[in-house]
Amino acid sequence: MPHERISPFISDFFGSGAARAGRLFCAKRGFGYYAPAVVQQWTHLDPTKDKVMGISTQRTYDELLKTRTASPVIVAVIDAGIDTTHEDLKRVLWKNPKEIVGNGIDDDKNGYVDDIHGWNFLGGKDGRNVDIDLYEETRLVAKLKPLYEGKVRTAVPAAKRAEYDLYQKVKKDYAEKVADEKQQLEDIDMTLGNLAPLAAQLKVLLKVEKVDTAALSSMKTDDPRIKQLQKAMYDYLVVTGAPDLDAAITQIKEAGTETKKHLEYSLNLDYKPRAIVGDDEDNVKDRNYGNADITGPDALHGTHVAGIIAADRDNNLGIQGVAGSSIRVMGVRAVPNGDEHDKDVANAIRYAVDNGAQIINMSFGKYYSPHRDAVEDAIRYAGSKGVLLVHAAGNESKNVDVVTHYPAPVPLSGTAYPNFLTVGASGSTNDAQLTANFSNYGKKVDVFAPGVAIYSTMPGSKYGNESGTSMAAPTVAGVAAVLKSYFPSSPPPT
């Protein structure tokens, strides 16, 4: 194909914001950007032996733990849902020993009927489940707008001025979020409009069915325009982690679908998904709601997280989790496509603690917390029972010492929780890319762990890469589970 048939697309593609391509793949429940893996499960490799910044999982088992006996440990995963039928997870799921499957009776009298593998605080008694929920900014604007829109501060009673100020702040953040989603949708549409014809023409030019990095590397040309295009496409695949341009196009389309959902639902002031649950979302004392479906309508995120912690290491299938066969994973569904409710987070923590979890993974977060006191009480309750909470730092490249990411590691009282770890994301190379560019950071981030291109379980007994502090937190939770399992007499954090 003549080069002039391709060259007009070059300036169009660069002008479309393709340099921002990475953020088109940023999911809203804790995922960071896609990125290529060095090898599958590089997390388990050893920095000295393998020259990869992993956590030395196998070396630890082979050299440090081989003479020790593992004790049972329960790790709760508060998330969007877990595929309980996954080939690499079904043997490691926690089973409530006092509950009889499917009899419709609360056998153990813990307040939750048929909670065999955990509980779902995003479900209704009729079996329906919340999938897409509002952002916290949307909830607050919808609640406060009728009270304060159009009013000046001096006209507001002194006792209400703090709430008035909150409305002014959250209204601005909400508007920025709407504008950002609209801009992202424009970027996606423009990128698709340019990338799709480019991919089609490159297939003809290279005489291949898939335009991947190998095919692009094989291009031989002296035309500077084609070299520019070649490099742009190659870098695009590296940045996004897509195996080829067709896969990149599919990912972009999926990102577009998600962005439309955010605009139509998560940012819709009139959308009321909580009606499915049927509770009073502001009554933080209420704990008797939900259903036993811990999978829910979209279990991708939670399934991926659960696999990182404890995917079956002994079944010769798929992957290996950080923690071994003595670990059991309890599923607690409390994180929708949108922002979690403080009430659900507090109840999820309490449920996990009351039912035997010793470690709780929390790969979620937000920047407003209207019922922060309820979550703080639950964190302190977990601490009183010696339960460790591991929380993802967030994926917005923000300094969490300046901007609070909830649940916060420091309560309003100002004394940091001793049982709360905040985890940032790291990459596989010991260079400038070691700290993932999407990861939140700051002195309140306790540790960084592998969170770039982490290969783990996906719904339907599938596997794939995801990146984010959501992946780093369960890596640390898995390490904590190993330590607790092999050194059970170690004192809890104080």
C-alpha positions, 0 to 999 in steps of 0.5 A: 500500500502506498505510504501516502495512503497512511500518512494523513492519519499520522497528524490526526492520530497525534492530534487526538490526544493519543498521548493520553491513551493510558488514562482511557483504560483507568477503571473507576473502582481502583484499577490503575493503567494497563501496562505490559508484564515482564512475565506472567506473575512477575510479582513472585520473582526475586530482585536478586536472583531474577532482577525483577522487583517482585516479593520473592514468594517461592524463595520465601517458601523454599528457604524460610518457611520449609521447616515451619507448619502453616496455621489457618488464616481467614482473609476477608476481601471487601470488594465488588464480588468474587466468582465463587466458581472460579477453578483457582478460587473455589477450593480456597473460599471460606465456608461458614461452618455453622450455616446450612447451604440454601435452607433460608435460615440464619442457622448461626444466628449472626443476622445473615441468612445463608451466608455460606461464603460471606455477605453482600451489602449491595443486595436486596432481599428479593435477590436483586443487586446494585451494580452501578452506583453514584459517586459520593460527589453526586450523592452529596450534591443531590442531597445538599443542592436543595438546601443551599443552591443560590444562597449566600453564606451569611444567610445560612444559620451559623450551625449549618455553615460548615455544611454550606461550605461542604456543598460549595466544595463538592459542587465544584468537584462534581462539575470537574468530574462531569467535565473530565468524563465528557472530555474522556469520552471525546478522547475515546471517540476521537482515538477510535476514529483514528486508530481503527482505520490505521489498524486496518491499513497496517494489516494490509501493509504488513500482510498480517492478521494481527498488528502487534509489537513484533509485526511493527518491529518488522517494518522496514522503511526509510520514510520518516512519516512511516517511522513516526507512525511505527513508533507511535503504534509500538509505544501505544501497545506498550503503554496500554499493554494490549497484545495487538491493535485489535485488542487495544481497540476493544479495550478503548470501546469498553472504556467508552462504554464504562465512561458513558455509564458514569455519565448516565448513572454515577453522575446522574443526580436523579439516579437512585440505585439504593432503592434496590437494597431498600434500606435507609442509607443514612442509618449507619446503625442498621446492619440487617440488610443485603443478601448472600450473593457475594458474586454480584453482577460484576465480579471482575475486580474482586475476583482479580484481588482474591486471586492475588491473595490466595489463588490455589497454589496446589491445583496445577491450574492458572496462577498461584496466589501469594498465600498458601493452602492454609488461607481461606478467602471470605467475600464481602460485597460492598463496592459497586461500580461507583463509590461505596457507601460508608455504611456498607464499608463499616458493616463489611468490616464488622461482618468480617471481624465477627465471622473470624477474619484476621486480615481484611483487604480493602481495594477501594477508596474515595475523596468524600466520606459523609459518615466517616465516624461510622467507618472509624468506629469499625476500624477501631473495632477491628483493631480491638480484635487484632484484625489488620486492615490493608487499604489501597492508596488510590490511583490518581497520582495524589499526595494523600498527606494533602488530599484525604483518601478514604477510608483514612489511615488517621482518624479525626482524633489525629492518632494513626490506627495501628492496625491499618496499612495503606499501600501504593503500587510499584512496578517490576523494574528498579529504575525511575518506573519503580513507583507506578506513575498512577499511584497515590503517595505521601508519608501516609502510604506505609508501603509500596508493593507490585501493582503494575501488570499483575496477572490474576484470576478473572470471572469465568475461570479466566486470567488477565493483567490489571494494574492499580493500587487495588492489586498492590493491596492484596499483595500485601494482604497475602504477605500478611496472611503468610506471616500470620499463618506461619507465625500465629503467636506473633502479637497483633499490631498495637 
